């Protein structure tokens, strides 16, 4: 097979059966929904991006199977899509990919296939972009020397559709002559590192050594590891990372020894609807994977087994999460410091990368919205009148936090909404602010802020409230500020309120306009804005009517 691990051929999905590697490279041809589900569940196809795209091809097969004389039985096809999405619970990519293509079922199998092939091509581009960003970061953190990199499980073209994520970064680094050696964890109990990663590294000509999982910490302690690169199956709003079992212990060891721990994954692995890692369902697999090896029993008969397929690494142990958009958690967005090195790099690229992602989602349409990062007594903010989809790191303005005025060296004009950002910086400990116009949150802000006075929107009993950074995980009162034509007046209202209410949540609405969120770093501010939009979408879709009013009014929730 070529660089792609998934191929569509005459009505069937063709792939490598990963169970046979490295000693047998056998082709697997899947022509039914049940065959695709079984291949995912028995790990003939594995890796979060790969099972997502395989699931999408399964929807193609389902739609074709339930089409008679050009008419699709949508109920049966959608039922098969449900089964595909549920084949494995931990990796978010599977449900994401199935959801993305099932919208085309009514248009027929050809429409679903076209959407899936677009996703397949996109995955290759996304992986290369994420891998390149990760390689750039590794070389910034570990400059001027050939690198000894440790990796876990398998994150190459077998785990994606092409090129790979963490292994993709190793390929980029190797092409640059920056790899001395890769230390590969065997990855018990199914040995994805020993069987698959070593096979891919050998195929790519990258020098490597295999080690038992338990030796990784000692390798770090004895100076044999410069950096850890891993993939991910799900990344939550707060930056927690679900990945192959054993990842958490690597992160702990890396933190102990001051070694960068970098996660490389596509944006589709980030789950804006899951607040923290505590909410992740961790798949537990069969005892037979642990009590024996190669068909030979190694434990006494009847031994009970604990066999989680994944673990969840807290975000504060992760140096950076890197996607096709660049660093989205940690590293270059940590209060302006580059991964804790004490340097204060220009944050323009990180701002531009996040702006591009929000623009693609329609949340910063045209020239609307702005993002900023505090840099001591100043803040760097997106310039006025610029399309956020074309923004570069040079399209930023540096302003004084004290009075919002641009410093003399700024060649562009700051947006009038700069006063909203600086108000948050003066009144709180925020290090980054995101001001955007997502549809559901903007609609709720419009509905709840018709008056010329400060009002509040109370939202209760949604799990996502935890992701907003408030003091009560079960309920939140979000201020809705009047949308004055004199924007500095909005900023003054915000500063006055936040100064008087230091425990206020780090999110707010502006009636008929949009939302503002802030945090300790750029990704946290962005994630809180994403979480608020997801929460507002839940309110809209569930039909639950939330309460509006002033602080002194009785804000009771009614149900429609």
C-alpha positions, 0 to 999 in steps of 0.5 A, a space after each residue: 500500500 502507499 502512504 495512505 493506510 485507508 483506500 476505497 476500492 469498488 465499494 469496499 474499504 481496503 486497509 492493512 490488518 494491523 494485527 499481523 504486523 510486523 511479520 505479515 503485511 496482509 490486506 483487509 477488505 471490508 465490505 459490510 458495516 459489521 466488518 468495519 465495526 469488528 475491524 475497529 473493535 479488534 484493533 485491526 484498524 486502530 488510532 483515533 484519526 484512522 478509526 474515525 475515517 474508517 467509521 465514515 467509510 462504514 457510513 458509505 457502506 451502510 447507505 449503499 446497503 440500504 438503497 433500493 432503486 435509488 431510494 435510501 432507507 434513512 432510518 436503517 442507514 442512520 441506525 448503522 451510523 449509530 452502531 459505527 459511532 459507538 464501536 469504541 467510546 474513548 476516541 472522539 474522532 470516531 463519533 466526530 467523523 460519523 457525525 460529519 458524513 451522516 448528514 449526507 445520507 439522504 443524498 445517497 451513497 455517492 454524496 456520503 462517499 464524496 464527503 468521506 474522500 474529502 475528509 481522507 484528503 484533509 486528514 493527510 494535510 492536517 497531519 503534515 501541518 500538525 507534525 510540522 508545527 510540533 517539529 518546530 516547537 521541539 526544535 525551539 525547546 531543544 535547540 542545537 543538538 541531535 535529539 533523543 525522542 521517546 514515543 509511546 504506542 503508534 501514531 504514524 500512518 497506520 493510526 491516521 490515514 497518512 503521514 502520522 501525528 507524533 510519528 509525523 513530527 519524527 519524520 519531519 525532524 528526521 528529514 531535517 537531520 535533527 534525530 539521533 535516536 527514537 526510544 520506542 515504548 513497547 506499549 503493553 499489552 498489545 505491543 503497538 510500539 513494538 509491532 507497529 511503530 518500530 515497523 514504521 520507523 524502519 520503513 522511514 529509515 529513522 534510527 530507533 531502539 525498543 524498550 519495555 514501558 517500565 524503563 522509560 522513566 529510567 531512560 529519562 533519569 539517566 539522560 537518554 531522553 530530550 523530549 517525549 512525543 505522543 498522540 491523543 484520542 481525546 483532548 478536553 476543554 481544559 487540556 486534559 489528554 486521553 491516550 494509550 494507557 501508560 501515557 500518564 506515567 510518562 508525563 509524570 516522569 517527564 515533569 520530574 526530569 524537566 523534559 518537554 512532553 508534547 501531544 500531537 493530534 488533529 483538531 478533530 481530537 479536541 472535544 469542545 463539549 467535554 469540560 475535563 478528563 474526569 468526564 471521559 469514558 475509558 474503555 476497558 478491554 478483555 482480560 485475555 490481553 493481559 493474562 497471556 502472551 502470544 497465545 501462552 497463558 502467563 497468569 494463573 487461571 481465574 486471575 482477575 484483571 484491570 485492563 484499561 485501554 487508555 488513561 487521562 493525563 492532566 493538562 498541567 503535565 502537558 508542555 503543549 498540545 499541537 494541532 494543525 493550527 499550531 500550539 493550542 494548549 501550553 508552550 507559546 501561550 503560557 502567559 507569554 512565556 515560552 514553555 516556562 523558559 522565562 523568555 517572552 516571545 512575540 505572541 502574534 503567530 499564536 494569535 493568528 493561528 487561533 484566529 484562523 481556526 475561529 474564522 473557519 468555524 464562522 465565529 470571527 466572520 470577515 473582520 469581526 472579533 479580536 484576540 489579545 495576549 497580555 505582555 506585561 504593561 502592554 497587550 498584543 491584539 489583532 489589528 482593526 479592519 483585517 480578515 481573521 482568515 488571512 491574519 498573519 503574525 505581523 497584523 498585530 497592534 501593541 497597546 498600553 493596558 493602562 489606557 488602550 493607546 497603541 505604542 509608537 511602533 505599531 503600524 496598524 490601528 487597534 480595534 475600538 473593542 480593544 477597550 474591552 480587552 484592556 478592561 479585563 486586564 486591568 480588573 482581573 489577572 487575565 493573560 489572554 482575551 478572546 472576543 468573538 461572535 458565535 451564533 448560539 451565544 450571540 443569539 442568547 445575548 441578543 435575547 437576554 439583553 434588550 434593556 439599557 442596563 446590566 442583566 444576567 443569564 443564569 444557566 444551570 444543570 449542564 456539565 459544561 458549566 465546569 469548563 467556564 471557570 466559575 465558582 459553582 460547577 452546577 450554575 452560573 450567572 453570566 453578565 449581559 452588558 448593554 451594547 453601547 455605540 460608544 464602545 469605550 463605554 462598554 469597556 468602562 461598564 465591564 471594568 467597573 463590574 469586574 472590579 466590584 465582583 472579583 469572583 465573577 466568571 471569566 466570560 460575559 455577553 454583550 447584548 446583540 453583539 457577541 461574547 468575551 472570555 479570558 484566562 491564564 493563557 490564550 488557549 484557556 481563553 479560547 477554550 472558555 469561549 468555545 465552552 460557552 458557545 457549546 453550552 448556549 447550543 445545548 440550551 437552544 437545542 434542548 428547549 430549556 428556557 434559561 432565566 434572564 433578569 437583573 441581579 436583584 430579580 428572582 431568576 427561576 428557570 422554566 421548562 418549555 
